[in-house]
């Protein structure tokens, strides 16, 4: 084996959060980018408020009253399909978040959960590949590490399984986080019988976790928040229990020849007999119904071409149409990306070529209007590309005078004015215009905070200790040193989670 290949395999030996001690797990969950994994400019930092709360005794803060307020968390809407599938992501209320972290990572609780996960994972034929992973390389962002884990243990493992199996069934859970029944957390932690017998016992770990989640979500019992690695971990508790129940059902039905890979709410079921795959889907559907969840019928399909089915359609399409991509002019590259975005709205395969354009382009030349129009339209149709598209816009504006930059900024803001939920775009547009002294009329709270308004994005009215509440509200979520020195252009490493060119296999 060559040293290069060996090194690559060693790099993909990724540790997950379950390998940590309770103290290290607490430190992990209290990192700023673990607390909030929404893409935000680098001057947003939650380290100060998390550190303040970590070092305070906040046991006396009662969170039950938070259920009376709908804006305890801060909500940003993100788009899933480039059209109408808006979903809320949330920057969780840090007080309730830290209390929940303290609960989960208390030594006895953490060790109990680790043992519970071992039970979930007893059947080697059902493999969960989405337990939150640790950042193993300096300079590599946590989200990049998670995607590397997905690539190696989900996509590449799927391709590998084509040697052993003839059919694959692909499916996922419809609106998994939004549909998840919060009381099922206690079922997963303790078993359904124990949880139901002690449903009034708020000291029971599963019930206590459920209580904190309801506290930050207006008392709702359906759905958990997205936007934090901790909530991904909570989701894995429930989905791990689903894995365990499915394992029992398949054993009861004497179904033996199969392999299931699960990455969060995505399932890939490998079989040699197609009828066996259909039976497994039936059992999975029945189990999910008890949890308030259901499979997405529009995305459930089977294939005997396991290799092609294992690679996302948009990625396969990009590979086939971008053969001469590197030799094209910047405008033609953007046109090709634009065409791909029409066929595959909001696809993940848009990000790598856009980041490549960002790294190579140094200015607009004589076609600023044309290229700016193309990149703005790509962003308009594909909300997940906002950060990199805005970064390209910044480079295209380099050669423009101040008046023209102001004009273009207003035109871009106006272009998006007829779309719902554009706060994420405005946050990134502000990122390139703020250093130029161009302040547009932003209306959202996070953009106002950047402009200097004395605000925090969360509601703390429910905290009865006024002295502590005042101190919490004095904490800042903007790194003022970072903001003061920020440049209008955005370096690739700020928005591309895969900085190193050697990671082209993604």
Residue, then its C-alpha position, 0 to 999 in steps of 0.5 A: x500500500x502506498x504511503x499516500x493511500x495509507x495516509x488518506x485512510x488514516x485521515x478517514x479514521x474519524x472519532x465520534x463524540x461517544x469516544x469522549x469522557x463526560x467533561x470532554x463531551x461538555x467542552x465539545x458541545x460548548x464550542x461556538x460552531x457546535x452550538x450553532x452550525x449555521x453558516x454565518x460570517x466569522x465575526x459572529x461568535x457565541x464563545x463569550x456567552x457560552x463561556x460566561x454561562x459555563x462558568x456560572x452556577x445556573x442551576x437556579x434558573x427555572x426554564x419552565x416559564x420560557x414556554x410562554x414565549x415563542x421567540x426563546x430561540x432565534x429562527x433563521x429559515x433555510x431552503x431545501x429545494x430552491x423553491x418552497x421547501x423552507x425549514x426553520x433552523x434555530x440558534x438555540x437559547x444559550x441559557x437553556x442550551x447550556x443547562x441541557x448540555x450540563x444535564x446530558x454530560x453529567x458523568x452518570x448521565x453521559x455514561x448511561x447514554x454511551x451504554x444505551x448507544x452500544x445497545x442501539x449498535x449491537x446489530x452490525x447489519x444496521x450501521x449508523x454513520x451519523x453520530x457527531x464526529x470530532x475535529x481531528x485536523x487543524x484548520x478543518x471545520x467541524x462541519x467538514x469533518x462530518x461530511x468526510x464521515x458521510x463520504x467515507x462511511x455512507x457514500x463510499x461504503x454504499x459503493x463497496x456493498x455492491x460487491x455483496x448485494x444485488x439491490x439497494x432501497x433508498x429512502x428518508x424520513x419526511x421532515x424528520x426533525x420537525x415531525x419527531x415526537x419529543x416524548x419519544x426521547x424518553x422511550x429511546x433513553x429508557x425503553x418505552x415501558x419504563x418511560x410510559x410508567x414514569x411519564x410524570x417523573x421529570x427527574x428521569x433523564x429522558x423526560x428532563x431532556x424532553x422538558x428542556x426541548x419543550x421549554x425552548x419551543x413554546x411547549x410543543x411536543x412535536x419537533x426538535x430544533x435544527x441548527x445545532x450539533x447537540x440537537x443532531x445528537x438528540x435526534x440520534x438517540x431517537x433514531x438509534x432506538x428506531x434502529x434497535x426496534x427494527x433489528x428486533x423486528x427483522x430478527x423476529x421475522x427471520x430476515x437475515x441477509x441484509x445490510x442497512x446504512x443510516x445517515x441521520x434520517x437517510x436509509x440505504x437498505x442492501x439486499x439480494x432479494x428485492x422482496x426482502x427489501x420491501x419487507x424491511x421497508x414495511x417494518x420500518x414504516x410501522x415503527x416510525x408511525x409510533x414516533x410521529x414520523x413517516x418515510x418520504x414516498x417520493x424519495x423511496x426507490x429501489x435499484x439494481x445499479x447500486x453504484x449509480x444509486x449510491x452517488x447523488x444524481x446531481x453529483x453524477x450529472x455534474x461529473x458528466x457535464x463538467x469535463x472541460x470546466x477548468x479550461x472555460x472562461x469565468x463567465x462560461x463557468x458561471x453559465x455552466x453552473x447556472x445551467x446545472x442549478x436549473x436542473x438540480x436546484x439547491x444541490x450540494x454539487x454547486x458548491x465545489x465549482x463555485x468555490x473553485x471560481x471564487x479562488x481563481x477569479x481576481x476581478x470582473x474585467x469588462x463584463x462585471x454587469x453580466x457576471x454579476x447578473x449570473x451569480x446573483x441569479x444563481x444565489x436567487x435560485x439556490x439559497x444554500x449557495x448564499x455565502x460563496x455567491x456573495x463572496x464571488x460578488x465581492x470580487x466582481x465589485x473590486x474594480x467598481x467605485x464606491x457609488x457603483x458598489x452602493x448601486x449594485x448592493x441596492x439592486x441585489x437587495x431589491x432583487x431578493x425583496x420578492x422572496x420570503x425568508x432572505x435574512x441569511x442572504x442579507x447577513x452575507x450581503x452585509x458581510x461584504x458591504x459593511x467594510x466599505x461603509x455601505x449600510x443598506x436598510x436591513x430589517x432583521x435582528x442579526x444585521x441590526x446587531x452588526x450595525x451596532x444596535x444593543x440587541x441579543x437575538x434571544x428572548x430572556x424575559x422568562x428569567x426571574x433573576x434580574x441581576x443574572x439576566x442583566x449580566x447575560x444580556x450584556x454578553x456580545x455575539x459579535x467579535x468586535x476586533x474581527x468586525x473592525x478588521x474585516x475586508x470586503x472580499x471573503x477569503x475561500x477559507x471563511x466560507x469553504x469548509x474544505x480548504x485543502x485542495x487535496x480533499x477533491x474526493x468530496 
